[in-house]
Amino acid sequence: MTADAHQWKHGGSESVELPPLQVRTAKRDVAAFASATGGALELGSVPLTFPACWLALPPVRALITDSIGAGFLPVHEAQNFTYERGLELDCDYALCVEASRTEPPPRLTLRISVANPQGEICARLETVLRIVPTGPGPAL
């Protein structure tokens, strides 16, 4: 199923799932993230919030923009991370993303899991985005 913003505008709460995405905790990317967020890369560790950068992957961004529709902006409202096991540097993972839209007020919730190559869940994330209009108009 593809994201259908028109359907969700009218209060539907179906969820949309992306096929699993292959992601990697490349040392260079992890170090850049740690530096940008004011941290230092500790030997062999991946910051607990690093998976948030995967929200910017093109398929995830497309899911978000398709889900909210034109004339609206996603505003970060909440986020949480739950770990079963830590992520390791320079390792591959499978990222699964499910999005669901709820109202009122309009929100898009992303539920994300990160699994290692053996299929074991390492982390679960939830990101809540408030959907706000970008121009003048009636409040949602």
Order of alpha helices (4+ residues) and beta strands (2+ residues): alpha-beta-beta-alpha-alpha-beta-beta-beta-beta
